[in-house]
Amino acid sequence: MYIDTMTEPYTKGRWLIFTKDSVASTQVWVRERVAALSDRSVVLAGTQSTGRGRSGREWKSPPGGFYASFLLKPSPPLASAPCVSLLAAVVLVRLLKKQGITASVKWPNDVIVNDRKIAGIIAEAGSFPESWFVLGMGVNLTCAPLLQDRKFLPAGCWTEFGDPPSADRLLNEFLVEFDVSWSNKEDDPMEGISGELNSILWRKGEQVSLSGGGDIISGIISRVDHNGSLVLLTDSGEERFVSGELRTVPDERR
């Protein structure tokens, strides 16, 4: 059971913003309304009762956090879509840097500060009832949810490292920076941020393990390619990956 109240939407630049006290999931809220919502609509919720991250993992969403989903329709070109979440992560790192907080992007979709995860990003796309793309983002602003089964990169929150913005302010600042960096969704979202992304890449130049599809591959992080693929230096040479879960080698046995 959740409160289903909503203020009148307002605009910020090219975006139409809906704010809600609570939803089951901002991603689900947008997906259920794809046909009715306009391109560049966003919902910002105070809490989520069943928030989810990548691979269906639970994303705890207590009051005082940032929980939003952004709709683009039609979807960006297929080749560009995986890079949108990387762009969003870079933008968030920029906003943290303005407060003197050094953060890194953990490929493919997390923002890390001092080996603590403070933000996660998820991207989904579909073609029914029309072409759509939804980017979801959760940021721990004032508290770090305790996840009993998470030993690797535990949750952290903005307030541990600086004064967090309100959710409304973070949304407004994010949208401005996002639109400046990617004004036309037909363009490549990696254009102009590739060098920046690779300079703030989590564990770049270090040995890591990448799991996915039942396999675990070890290698040294080289870079993120122009198409958003992760490049690892392995015993077999350079290998590129489009998905997977990264861990530092000592932590993969935890």
N, C-alpha and C positions, 0 to 999 in steps of 0.2 A: 504494500500500500504506500503510495507516495502522493504528496501534494501536487496538484496539477494546475497551478496558477501561472499566468503569463502576462507580463506587461505588454503594452502596445509595442510593436517592433520599431526600432529606430535605425537610421542609416549612419554609416561611417564610411565616407568615401563612396566606393562602389558596392559596399556590403550592406545587406539588410540583417539586422541583429535582433534575435529573439532571446529574451532572458526568462528563465524559469527557476522556481525555487528548487525543484527536484524532478528528476526523471529516472526511469529505469536505466537508460543508457542514452547519451546524446547521439551516438551512432545510430541506434535503433530509431530514435525520435526523428532524425533526418531521413533515414531510409524509408520509413513509413509514410513520409510526406513528400517524396521526391517529385511526384507529379504536380503537387500544389505549390511547392516552393520555387522561387526564382533562382537563377544562377547567382552565385556569390551570396548565398544565405548562410547564416551561422547561428547556432543555438549555444547559449552559455547557461550552464546549470549550477545551482548552489551545491547540490549533492547528486550522486547517482546511487541507486539501490543495487543495480547489477552491472556496474561498469566492467568492461572487458578490455584487455590489451591484446597483444599478438598471441596467436595460437590458442585463443579462448581463455587465457589466464585472467584471473580476477584482478581488477584494478580497484582497490578500496578508495572510496570517494567521500571522506568525511567533510563536514562544513569547513570552510576556510581554504579550500583548494580551488584550482582552476580546471574546469571540465567543459570542453567545447568541441563541437564538430562543425566543419566547414564544407559546404556543398559547392561543387563546380559541375555545371552541365551545359553543354555536353562535356564528357570526360576529356581531359588532355589526351594527346596522342599516346598510343600504347607504349611507345618507346620512352616517353617522358614521364609517364605516371609514377614509376617507382622512385623517381628522383624528387618528387614533390615533398615527401616526408623528410628527405635529407635537407632540402632547402628550409623547411620549417624548423628543423633542429638547429641549423646555422643561425637563423634569425633569433631563436631563443637564446643561443649562446651570446649573440651580440647584445641582447638586452641585459643579460647577466653581467657582461663585461662593463656596461655603462655604470654599474654599481661597484665595479672593482672586483667582481667575482670571476675567477678563472674556471671555465667549464670546457668540457670536451664532448664530441659527438661519438657515441658508440654505435658503429654501423650495425643494423641499418636504421635504428629509430629511437635511440635513447640519448638523454643528456645527462652527463655525469659530472659531479663536483666532488673532489676529494674521495674518489672511489665510492661515492654514494649516488644512487639513481634518484634524481629529482624530477625527471619528466620522461614520459613515454609518448610515442606517436604511432598511430595506426592508420593505414590507408586501405580503402575498399573501393571497388568499382563494379559497375553492372550495366546492363543494357535494357532492363525492363523497369518501368514502362517506357523509358527512354534512356539514352546514354547519361550516366552519372558517375561522379567521383566524390567520395566523402573522406575527408581527413579529420581524424580525431586526435585530440591532444589533452593529456592530463598533466598538470604540474602541481607538485606538492609545495604549497606556499607557506603555510603556517604550522603544519605538523607532518611527521613522517609515519605513515601507517606501519604498524608492526606486523610483519609477515613471518609467521613461525617457521615456515619451510624454506625461507630464502636466506641462505648463508652468503651467497656470492653477490657482491654489490648491493648491500642492503639499502632500503629506502632512506633518502635524506630529504630535507626541505630547505626552501629558500631562506627561511628565517635563521637557520644555523649559520649562514654565511653573510647575511646582510638584511636590510629592511625590505621585506617583500612588498610589491605593489598590491593593490586590490585586484581582484579578478577583472573588474571592468577596465581598470587602467591598463592591465597587462594585455587584455584583448585589443584595446584601441592602439596601443603601441605596436603590438604584433602585426595588426592589419596594415598599419602605415608602412612598416619596414618590409613586410611581405610583398605588398603591392609595388613598392619601389624596386625591389629585387626581381620581381617577375610580373611585369605589367600586362603581358599578353600570354594567355595560357597555351597558345599555339607555339610559343617559343620554348626552347630547351631550358628547364629550370636550373640546370647545372651551369649554364653559361654565365660567367661572371663570378661564380662562387666556388669553382672547382679547386683553385689554389687555396682559398680560405678554408674550405672544408678539410683539405688534406693537412693544413697546418694545425688544425684543432682535433685531429682524428685520434680517438682513444687508442692507446697502446701502439701507435705507429712506430715501426722499427723493432717491435718486440715479438717474442714468440707467443703464439696463442693457439687455441684449438677451436675448430669450427665444427659444430655438430648440426646434422640435418639429414633427413631421409635415412636414418639408421647408421650413418657413417660419421666418423670423427676424423678430421684432417688437421694435422699440425703444420704450422708455417709461421713465417714472419710477416706482419702486416706491412705491405708496401704502399698501398694507396687505394683510393676509390677512383675507379675509372670514370670516363666522361658519361657513361650510361648508368652510373650508380652501382656497378658491380664492384665487389671487393676483390682486390688483387693480393694474393698471398704468395710469398716465396717459399716453395716447398722443395723437398728433395728431388722432385721431378721437374723443377723450374717454376715459372710463373703460372699460377692457376687463378681463374676468375670464378666468382660465385655470385649468384643473384639472390640467395637467401641462406639463412642459417643462423645459429646462435653462437656468439663469440664468448670465450672464456680465456682467462690467463691459464697457462699450463698447470701451475701448482694447484689451481682451484678446481680443475675439472674433475677431481676425485672426491670433492666434498659432497 
